Amino acid sequence: MHFSPLLSIFLLTPLINAQPTIQVPLQDEDVYNDGFHDKSCTIKLPSSYQQISRVSPQKSFPQNNIFNVTQATGGKDNTDTLLRFSGIPTGSYGCQLAVSFTFDYPIYSIGSTQLNVYALPRPISPSDTYSTYFPNGGRGIPKDSYLFATTTITGQKAVLNSQVCQPSLGYLFEIASETAAGSVTFADAGNNLSGIGGFYLTYNC
């Protein structure tokens, strides 16, 4: 779903100051056919999403179920999203990050929407701020992380990449362009009768 130009200003304004209430609890389902993996795969849904803001680099924002990545022209005023998975059993193998949406799922995007995804070196904390990952106040590769994937969220199912499993895994998403304005926003529906709406991990396939 794409907004008209009349809503561009609204979309490019970070939503982190008005955190929504989670209406659909995030729930794991041990066995789930996601269309990519054998039904024997274990599914892990996100423990939380969390925004960090270059405008307020020392401020920690509440964890939530919102994916919101924005950037103004010139690579300024960007808001990035942290994605956390926890409770992955010791000994698990083949952790693979994927994204899936049901038909016509509301994804609001405008401008430059290609995203860089970084794997983080340590568990995400509720107290994390923009300065945690960008101590010099800039943008680009977060501190001690590595580029995990580059993706464009189009409302389709996609596997981003895989890595060695850890009890907690974290990722940081930012607009890939260093200069262009862009925004990608959706609410993670967790796992309901219609399927998964958002990111998830598979492992032990």
BALOBA-1460 file (C-alpha; in Angstrom, 3 decimals):
// residues 205
<rec num="1" residu="m" x="0.000" y="0.000" z="0.000"/>
<rec num="2" residu="h" x="1.345" y="3.433" z="-0.895"/>
<rec num="3" residu="f" x="0.205" y="6.815" z="0.347"/>
<rec num="4" residu="s" x="-0.644" y="9.770" z="-1.838"/>
<rec num="5" residu="p" x="1.759" y="12.747" z="-1.890"/>
<rec num="6" residu="l" x="-0.619" y="14.629" z="0.384"/>
<rec num="7" residu="l" x="0.399" y="12.339" z="3.237"/>
<rec num="8" residu="s" x="4.121" y="12.461" z="2.589"/>
<rec num="9" residu="i" x="4.866" y="14.913" z="5.366"/>
<rec num="10" residu="f" x="2.978" y="12.810" z="7.864"/>
<rec num="11" residu="l" x="4.777" y="9.633" z="6.839"/>
<rec num="12" residu="l" x="8.193" y="11.196" z="7.134"/>
<rec num="13" residu="t" x="7.488" y="12.358" z="10.674"/>
<rec num="14" residu="p" x="8.761" y="9.797" z="13.221"/>
<rec num="15" residu="l" x="5.953" y="8.006" z="15.015"/>
<rec num="16" residu="i" x="7.979" y="7.216" z="18.086"/>
<rec num="17" residu="n" x="6.402" y="9.872" z="20.281"/>
<rec num="18" residu="a" x="2.964" y="8.286" z="20.041"/>
<rec num="19" residu="q" x="3.408" y="4.619" z="20.850"/>
<rec num="20" residu="p" x="0.333" y="2.499" z="20.066"/>
<rec num="21" residu="t" x="-1.232" y="-0.143" z="22.249"/>
<rec num="22" residu="i" x="-0.508" y="-3.702" z="21.151"/>
<rec num="23" residu="q" x="-3.903" y="-5.022" z="20.097"/>
<rec num="24" residu="v" x="-2.782" y="-8.472" z="18.938"/>
<rec num="25" residu="p" x="-0.343" y="-10.166" z="21.340"/>
<rec num="26" residu="l" x="2.884" y="-11.413" z="19.805"/>
<rec num="27" residu="q" x="2.788" y="-15.189" z="20.124"/>
<rec num="28" residu="d" x="5.083" y="-17.993" z="19.053"/>
<rec num="29" residu="e" x="3.826" y="-21.037" z="17.247"/>
<rec num="30" residu="d" x="6.098" y="-24.045" z="17.484"/>
<rec num="31" residu="v" x="5.122" y="-25.496" z="14.133"/>
<rec num="32" residu="y" x="3.909" y="-23.217" z="11.375"/>
<rec num="33" residu="n" x="3.906" y="-23.568" z="7.584"/>
<rec num="34" residu="d" x="5.234" y="-20.216" z="6.390"/>
<rec num="35" residu="g" x="5.434" y="-21.232" z="2.750"/>
<rec num="36" residu="f" x="9.247" y="-21.354" z="2.693"/>
<rec num="37" residu="h" x="10.157" y="-23.999" z="5.247"/>
<rec num="38" residu="d" x="9.208" y="-27.508" z="6.170"/>
<rec num="39" residu="k" x="6.470" y="-27.755" z="8.792"/>
<rec num="40" residu="s" x="9.018" y="-29.123" z="11.231"/>
<rec num="41" residu="c" x="10.628" y="-25.672" z="11.568"/>
<rec num="42" residu="t" x="10.276" y="-23.819" z="14.851"/>
<rec num="43" residu="i" x="8.928" y="-20.272" z="14.595"/>
<rec num="44" residu="k" x="9.969" y="-17.444" z="16.900"/>
<rec num="45" residu="l" x="8.097" y="-14.138" z="16.725"/>
<rec num="46" residu="p" x="9.661" y="-10.829" z="17.829"/>
<rec num="47" residu="s" x="9.914" y="-10.047" z="21.508"/>
<rec num="48" residu="s" x="9.738" y="-6.343" z="20.675"/>
<rec num="49" residu="y" x="10.303" y="-3.524" z="18.246"/>
<rec num="50" residu="q" x="11.937" y="-0.314" z="19.458"/>
<rec num="51" residu="q" x="12.710" y="2.990" z="17.751"/>
<rec num="52" residu="i" x="15.881" y="5.055" z="18.117"/>
<rec num="53" residu="s" x="16.034" y="8.649" z="16.926"/>
<rec num="54" residu="r" x="18.901" y="10.751" z="15.622"/>
<rec num="55" residu="v" x="16.880" y="13.830" z="16.634"/>
<rec num="56" residu="s" x="16.875" y="12.612" z="20.267"/>
<rec num="57" residu="p" x="20.057" y="10.533" z="20.409"/>
<rec num="58" residu="q" x="20.113" y="10.138" z="24.197"/>
<rec num="59" residu="k" x="16.452" y="9.213" z="24.594"/>
<rec num="60" residu="s" x="15.209" y="5.633" z="24.926"/>
<rec num="61" residu="f" x="11.732" y="4.979" z="23.557"/>
<rec num="62" residu="p" x="9.248" y="2.319" z="24.729"/>
<rec num="63" residu="q" x="9.370" y="-1.108" z="23.157"/>
<rec num="64" residu="n" x="6.315" y="-1.784" z="21.024"/>
<rec num="65" residu="n" x="5.002" y="-3.698" z="17.998"/>
<rec num="66" residu="i" x="5.633" y="-0.955" z="15.415"/>
<rec num="67" residu="f" x="8.157" y="-1.108" z="12.592"/>
<rec num="68" residu="n" x="8.950" y="2.511" z="11.723"/>
<rec num="69" residu="v" x="12.009" y="3.558" z="9.703"/>
<rec num="70" residu="t" x="12.159" y="7.113" z="8.332"/>
<rec num="71" residu="q" x="14.690" y="9.536" z="6.942"/>
<rec num="72" residu="a" x="14.523" y="13.124" z="5.689"/>
<rec num="73" residu="t" x="16.291" y="14.444" z="2.596"/>
<rec num="74" residu="g" x="20.031" y="14.545" z="3.025"/>
<rec num="75" residu="g" x="20.080" y="11.530" z="5.344"/>
<rec num="76" residu="k" x="18.937" y="13.659" z="8.270"/>
<rec num="77" residu="d" x="16.484" y="13.270" z="11.133"/>
<rec num="78" residu="n" x="16.390" y="9.517" z="10.720"/>
<rec num="79" residu="t" x="14.487" y="7.115" z="12.912"/>
<rec num="80" residu="d" x="15.700" y="3.504" z="12.927"/>
<rec num="81" residu="t" x="14.032" y="0.399" z="14.324"/>
<rec num="82" residu="l" x="15.531" y="-2.261" z="16.589"/>
<rec num="83" residu="l" x="14.078" y="-5.772" z="16.307"/>
<rec num="84" residu="r" x="14.621" y="-8.197" z="19.190"/>
<rec num="85" residu="f" x="14.131" y="-11.951" z="19.456"/>
<rec num="86" residu="s" x="14.659" y="-13.662" z="22.809"/>
<rec num="87" residu="g" x="14.139" y="-17.066" z="24.374"/>
<rec num="88" residu="i" x="15.838" y="-19.022" z="21.601"/>
<rec num="89" residu="p" x="16.728" y="-22.391" z="23.182"/>
<rec num="90" residu="t" x="20.376" y="-23.271" z="23.649"/>
<rec num="91" residu="g" x="21.469" y="-25.705" z="20.957"/>
<rec num="92" residu="s" x="19.137" y="-24.330" z="18.299"/>
<rec num="93" residu="y" x="20.571" y="-24.143" z="14.796"/>
<rec num="94" residu="g" x="19.977" y="-22.406" z="11.473"/>
<rec num="95" residu="c" x="18.343" y="-19.163" z="12.684"/>
<rec num="96" residu="q" x="16.847" y="-17.491" z="9.640"/>
<rec num="97" residu="l" x="15.209" y="-14.046" z="9.588"/>
<rec num="98" residu="a" x="12.129" y="-13.811" z="7.397"/>
<rec num="99" residu="v" x="9.162" y="-11.514" z="6.838"/>
<rec num="100" residu="s" x="5.621" y="-12.369" z="5.805"/>
<rec num="101" residu="f" x="2.352" y="-10.507" z="5.328"/>
<rec num="102" residu="t" x="-1.180" y="-11.542" z="4.524"/>
<rec num="103" residu="f" x="-2.817" y="-10.201" z="1.376"/>
<rec num="104" residu="d" x="-3.317" y="-6.418" z="1.354"/>
<rec num="105" residu="y" x="-1.587" y="-5.993" z="4.704"/>
<rec num="106" residu="p" x="-1.311" y="-2.256" z="5.537"/>
<rec num="107" residu="i" x="2.306" y="-1.256" z="4.867"/>
<rec num="108" residu="y" x="2.832" y="2.478" z="4.533"/>
<rec num="109" residu="s" x="5.829" y="3.439" z="2.424"/>
<rec num="110" residu="i" x="7.015" y="6.432" z="0.457"/>
<rec num="111" residu="g" x="10.206" y="7.646" z="-1.173"/>
<rec num="112" residu="s" x="13.375" y="5.602" z="-0.793"/>
<rec num="113" residu="t" x="12.278" y="2.337" z="0.847"/>
<rec num="114" residu="q" x="15.252" y="0.020" z="0.465"/>
<rec num="115" residu="l" x="16.460" y="-0.962" z="3.941"/>
<rec num="116" residu="n" x="19.803" y="-2.009" z="5.347"/>
<rec num="117" residu="v" x="19.535" y="-4.659" z="8.054"/>
<rec num="118" residu="y" x="22.374" y="-4.978" z="10.563"/>
<rec num="119" residu="a" x="22.960" y="-7.889" z="12.938"/>
<rec num="120" residu="l" x="23.836" y="-6.536" z="16.373"/>
<rec num="121" residu="p" x="26.658" y="-7.825" z="18.576"/>
<rec num="122" residu="r" x="24.731" y="-7.963" z="21.840"/>
<rec num="123" residu="p" x="21.135" y="-8.275" z="23.106"/>
<rec num="124" residu="i" x="18.931" y="-5.202" z="22.684"/>
<rec num="125" residu="s" x="18.057" y="-3.400" z="25.920"/>
<rec num="126" residu="p" x="15.000" y="-1.202" z="26.624"/>
<rec num="127" residu="s" x="17.456" y="1.529" z="27.627"/>
<rec num="128" residu="d" x="19.165" y="1.567" z="24.228"/>
<rec num="129" residu="t" x="19.308" y="4.907" z="22.427"/>
<rec num="130" residu="y" x="20.566" y="6.179" z="19.103"/>
<rec num="131" residu="s" x="23.891" y="6.953" z="20.752"/>
<rec num="132" residu="t" x="24.228" y="3.311" z="21.802"/>
<rec num="133" residu="y" x="24.773" y="2.371" z="18.171"/>
<rec num="134" residu="f" x="25.968" y="5.686" z="16.718"/>
<rec num="135" residu="p" x="28.133" y="7.245" z="19.449"/>
<rec num="136" residu="n" x="29.386" y="9.940" z="17.084"/>
<rec num="137" residu="g" x="25.856" y="11.011" z="16.143"/>
<rec num="138" residu="g" x="26.116" y="10.098" z="12.463"/>
<rec num="139" residu="r" x="24.477" y="7.346" z="10.500"/>
<rec num="140" residu="g" x="25.638" y="4.324" z="8.506"/>
<rec num="141" residu="i" x="27.030" y="1.115" z="9.986"/>
<rec num="142" residu="p" x="26.081" y="0.816" z="13.688"/>
<rec num="143" residu="k" x="28.796" y="0.260" z="16.269"/>
<rec num="144" residu="d" x="30.349" y="-3.251" z="16.160"/>
<rec num="145" residu="s" x="27.586" y="-4.563" z="13.887"/>
<rec num="146" residu="y" x="27.704" y="-6.033" z="10.398"/>
<rec num="147" residu="l" x="25.453" y="-5.735" z="7.352"/>
<rec num="148" residu="f" x="23.118" y="-8.719" z="7.459"/>
<rec num="149" residu="a" x="20.823" y="-8.021" z="4.507"/>
<rec num="150" residu="t" x="19.421" y="-5.360" z="2.202"/>
<rec num="151" residu="t" x="15.719" y="-5.609" z="1.507"/>
<rec num="152" residu="t" x="12.616" y="-3.782" z="0.321"/>
<rec num="153" residu="i" x="9.394" y="-4.626" z="2.142"/>
<rec num="154" residu="t" x="6.731" y="-5.102" z="-0.494"/>
<rec num="155" residu="g" x="4.064" y="-7.086" z="1.331"/>
<rec num="156" residu="q" x="5.438" y="-10.420" z="0.137"/>
<rec num="157" residu="k" x="7.063" y="-13.307" z="1.955"/>
<rec num="158" residu="a" x="10.848" y="-13.154" z="1.926"/>
<rec num="159" residu="v" x="13.829" y="-14.740" z="3.659"/>
<rec num="160" residu="l" x="16.467" y="-12.127" z="4.495"/>
<rec num="161" residu="n" x="19.442" y="-14.179" z="5.681"/>
<rec num="162" residu="s" x="20.567" y="-16.755" z="8.244"/>
<rec num="163" residu="q" x="23.077" y="-16.828" z="11.077"/>
<rec num="164" residu="v" x="24.280" y="-18.857" z="14.050"/>
<rec num="165" residu="c" x="21.577" y="-19.032" z="16.726"/>
<rec num="166" residu="q" x="22.008" y="-17.271" z="20.067"/>
<rec num="167" residu="p" x="19.567" y="-17.075" z="23.014"/>
<rec num="168" residu="s" x="18.866" y="-13.464" z="21.979"/>
<rec num="169" residu="l" x="19.242" y="-11.966" z="18.510"/>
<rec num="170" residu="g" x="18.902" y="-8.323" z="17.555"/>
<rec num="171" residu="y" x="18.744" y="-6.354" z="14.325"/>
<rec num="172" residu="l" x="18.809" y="-2.684" z="13.369"/>
<rec num="173" residu="f" x="16.951" y="-1.367" z="10.307"/>
<rec num="174" residu="e" x="17.692" y="1.921" z="8.534"/>
<rec num="175" residu="i" x="16.959" y="3.521" z="5.150"/>
<rec num="176" residu="a" x="19.751" y="2.309" z="2.870"/>
<rec num="177" residu="s" x="20.173" y="5.551" z="0.934"/>
<rec num="178" residu="e" x="22.518" y="8.063" z="2.538"/>
<rec num="179" residu="t" x="20.723" y="11.047" z="0.981"/>
<rec num="180" residu="a" x="17.154" y="10.271" z="-0.128"/>
<rec num="181" residu="a" x="14.034" y="10.741" z="1.989"/>
<rec num="182" residu="g" x="12.002" y="7.635" z="2.724"/>
<rec num="183" residu="s" x="9.683" y="5.921" z="5.152"/>
<rec num="184" residu="v" x="8.448" y="2.385" z="5.846"/>
<rec num="185" residu="t" x="5.890" y="1.759" z="8.603"/>
<rec num="186" residu="f" x="3.650" y="-1.122" z="9.659"/>
<rec num="187" residu="a" x="2.238" y="-2.611" z="12.842"/>
<rec num="188" residu="d" x="3.310" y="-6.179" z="13.591"/>
<rec num="189" residu="a" x="0.184" y="-8.291" z="14.012"/>
<rec num="190" residu="g" x="2.009" y="-11.208" z="15.563"/>
<rec num="191" residu="n" x="0.538" y="-14.592" z="14.746"/>
<rec num="192" residu="n" x="-3.217" y="-14.792" z="14.336"/>
<rec num="193" residu="l" x="-5.723" y="-16.837" z="12.355"/>
<rec num="194" residu="s" x="-4.763" y="-15.015" z="9.157"/>
<rec num="195" residu="g" x="-1.063" y="-15.871" z="9.494"/>
<rec num="196" residu="i" x="2.058" y="-13.918" z="10.382"/>
<rec num="197" residu="g" x="2.136" y="-10.171" z="9.768"/>
<rec num="198" residu="g" x="5.726" y="-8.989" z="10.199"/>
<rec num="199" residu="f" x="9.160" y="-10.435" z="10.915"/>
<rec num="200" residu="y" x="9.916" y="-13.833" z="12.440"/>
<rec num="201" residu="l" x="12.729" y="-16.356" z="12.902"/>
<rec num="202" residu="t" x="12.779" y="-19.978" z="11.886"/>
<rec num="203" residu="y" x="15.231" y="-22.495" z="13.296"/>
<rec num="204" residu="n" x="15.792" y="-26.225" z="13.753"/>
<rec num="205" residu="c" x="14.501" y="-26.934" z="10.239"/>
